Amino acid sequence: MNLPTGPVAPPLDRLLAKSARGGRPPETLVEHLWATLRAAEALCARTGRITAVEGPLNGTFEEAAALAALCHDAGKIPGGFQDMVCGRAKTWGERHEVLSLGFLPPLIADPALLEWVALGVLTHHRPLRDDEARGIQRLYGNDEVSDLRERFDRITPGAPTALLEWLRATAAKSSLPVGTGDVAPFAEDDLHALSRELLEKVLHRWVMGGAAPGEGLAAVLLQGAVTAADRLSSAHGDLHSHQPIGEGFRERLERGFAARGRTPREHQLRAADHSGHLLLRAPTGSGKTEAALLWAARQVRDIAEDTGGVPRLYYTLPYLASINAMTERLGDLLGDREVVGVAHSRAASHHLATAITPEDGDTARAGAAARAVARAEATRLFRETVRVGTPYQLLRSALAGPENAGVLLDSCNSVFVLDELHAYDAQRLGYVLAMAGLWKKLGGRVAVLSATLPDALADAVGESLGEAPHLIDCPDIGLPHRHRVRTRAHHLTDAPAVEEIGERLRAGEAVLVVANNVAHAIDLFETLAPLAIEANDGDPDAATLLHSRFRRGDRGAIEKRVRERFGTGLAPRRGGLLVATQVVEVSLDVDFDVLFTSAAPLEALLQRFGRVNRVAARPPADVIVHEPAWTKRRGKQDAARGEEVFADGVYEREPVTLGLDILRDHDGKPADEAEATRWLNRVYASEWGEHWRKQVEEQRESFASSFLRFNRPFDDRSGLAGRFDELFDGTEAILDTDREAYEEALGSAHRRAGRLLADDLLIPLPHWAGPTAGWDRRLGVHVVQGEYDERLGLTAVHTRGAQSSYQPGEVL
């Protein structure tokens, strides 16, 4: 690496920051500090001017971030750390960031800037305060200078002075505000004393006191800049510095339209011309996604002009399969899939699935897994300027701390497209809307898209942003009706329903059956599969079951089989059966001839309808809704009404009955998404709808007050990460009988690549089923004892040493 000050002399040339790893040689301390400074400068340049931090830092945010990045690891000079990094000792046991503080006072004359830089240095690994012995305050808060001298000992003579000279010269080369002139001899005692003095100031201000309005947020963003730069430089990563959905994108899209004999529609042009937050209501097939991207390109241009940065675009969706599909769609649209990042918990699995074929051997799979892990890690380090993911990844930034503050920094001056918000319950929706309010404060622009956006949701978005976003309603563009509503008074599993489904199968149709719980889905599949196979000349692939309790690898194979048989646009069309649960609602791009479904809330039903007559290529297709079974759910009881009943043990009664009453009024009539929006407005105008609005508002305020005020930004929040994981991801486990296969997969490739290959054996469990799973410390995975069939999935989970067991379909 070429350093700005030229080659370094002893002892700096022998002091290391990183040991040899991954085929790379050891990295010297000055090399790492220089690389981290460059990474911080690149991050800040791409982020642009952040209005929210200008007051607290008096316009010095970029300088503070750069200086903290330059000095963050200066405290790695003691012999204990050098022994560890050179392999002479396993551990050291001290926190180098504390000693790094001692280099700052001789370097930075401005007292206010000095304290901000010290904060960035001190918080780049650990919280300042926690309930365990991990926080800086507990580890060092009571130490005197003599204690620090004992803990940070065996410093090479002359190293402090040489490193301080190098830091000053390097900072000056980058035009950072540091003193000039020769550095006076800098003894170890000076270093320890200055470290202790500055440590006391930081702890007094940020632990004993509290952050003033705006200061806490600014502090977390500074922490994010330092931690992100440190990780980027440690990984030898790079940042994309161009936003492809920005200047010139509109012209490129319009050329693509013209090549296909099309012109942009009115709502697309209106979106392209609007500057500011947006609500877009447009039916399937109207070009809603293109309209959103045209809007995003305009916001990118505006934000870039205002801030001087390169705005990032986040496109969020609620379901992993739809995220993966959107990632590929955007990559193809932009002509390069490498410019689109996948930001969800299984991003590496997506990259692996797109890189291998069933014919690949173990060696090819191991190599592909390693590349998939590297690609996912690059996205985690904020490489791409276009990212598709779940809102969950962005919500985690509210936890702040070294793990998450960088995500918050990256969201500054960014553009957010929130698709299918209606898929979230009141709690998750409230959290997302609270976060949207913070994105606005951080210079972001927000768009909410839906084919059926109810007024209640539009109002909730406006309240969160503090202003009513501009609403664009797609005008009637003459799209044909796709569906005809039918209702049935019997249950989906009753004999009349089974007989009607059988008739459609014998007629050669592609039939979708959606149950509300896994138990009903399995029951229906076992009954109907023989009929489907017989109607399709004995083809065993004519009947498929899909729900959320399959091994990852098995589910991937099932989804591939379903797409190959029922995918949108396939010709010739083929008959057959798919029995599924809610996972099919937005998870697959499939096209069926008819839907048989149990009643559910109207939003869920509309998503199920969308899997039928996907592109309106046929006359309106029947979507047949059945009366649910009203059953109890364990642990749910209403004090006034006794034990509550739920639709098939899953959905609240009120929204289901409201929607079902509306559908009965339209029995036998064609329906479109404009009509569906009016239906949803009726549901949300009810007493239940008022209760829903209050829930969303309460959850939004609760999340904002608990996580987004940043009054004590450096208290440890890592313990709250589990709550986020439960809320959005649930628990995954392997079967006890798969232990040997899991261990073999772990060893088939290096470290994280092996873990990725082993993940094919994981089975998702809802978080409330987590207690049935034990933790295997050696393998690093939850393990359950259960019954599993490759066609039926997980059929039972048994609790060790107890009589009770979880049966899929039972909602706890």
Secondary structure as UniProt FT lines:
FT   TURN            4..5
FT   TURN            10..11
FT   HELIX           12..14
FT   STRAND          16..18
FT   TURN            22..23
FT   STRAND          27..28
FT   HELIX           29..47
FT   HELIX           51..57
FT   TURN            58..59
FT   HELIX           61..71
FT   TURN            72..73
FT   HELIX           74..76
FT   HELIX           79..85
FT   TURN            86..87
FT   HELIX           96..100
FT   HELIX           101..103
FT   TURN            105..107
FT   HELIX           111..122
FT   TURN            133..134
FT   HELIX           136..140
FT   TURN            141..142
FT   HELIX           145..151
FT   TURN            157..158
FT   HELIX           159..173
FT   TURN            174..175
FT   HELIX           188..203
FT   HELIX           204..208
FT   TURN            213..214
FT   HELIX           215..234
FT   TURN            235..236
FT   TURN            247..248
FT   HELIX           249..259
FT   TURN            260..261
FT   HELIX           266..273
FT   STRAND          278..281
FT   TURN            284..285
FT   HELIX           288..307
FT   STRAND          313..316
FT   HELIX           320..334
FT   HELIX           337..339
FT   STRAND          340..343
FT   TURN            345..346
FT   HELIX           347..353
FT   TURN            354..355
FT   TURN            358..359
FT   HELIX           362..380
FT   TURN            381..382
FT   STRAND          386..389
FT   HELIX           391..395
FT   HELIX           396..399
FT   HELIX           401..411
FT   TURN            412..413
FT   STRAND          415..419
FT   HELIX           421..423
FT   HELIX           426..441
FT   TURN            442..443
FT   STRAND          445..450
FT   HELIX           455..465
FT   STRAND          470..473
FT   STRAND          483..488
FT   TURN            492..493
FT   HELIX           495..506
FT   TURN            507..508
FT   STRAND          510..514
FT   HELIX           518..535
FT   TURN            536..538
FT   HELIX           540..542
FT   STRAND          543..546
FT   HELIX           552..566
FT   TURN            568..569
FT   STRAND          576..580
FT   HELIX           582..584
FT   TURN            585..587
FT   STRAND          594..598
FT   HELIX           602..609
FT   TURN            610..611
FT   TURN            614..615
FT   STRAND          621..626
FT   STRAND          630..638
FT   TURN            639..641
FT   STRAND          642..647
FT   TURN            648..650
FT   HELIX           653..665
FT   TURN            666..668
FT   STRAND          670..671
FT   HELIX           673..684
FT   HELIX           687..707
FT   TURN            713..714
FT   HELIX           718..720
FT   HELIX           721..728
FT   STRAND          731..735
FT   HELIX           736..738
FT   HELIX           739..746
FT   TURN            747..748
FT   HELIX           751..758
FT   HELIX           759..761
FT   STRAND          763..765
FT   HELIX           767..772
FT   STRAND          774..776
FT   TURN            777..780
FT   STRAND          781..789
FT   TURN            790..792
FT   STRAND          793..798
FT   TURN            800..801
FT   STRAND          805..806
FT   TURN            808..809
//
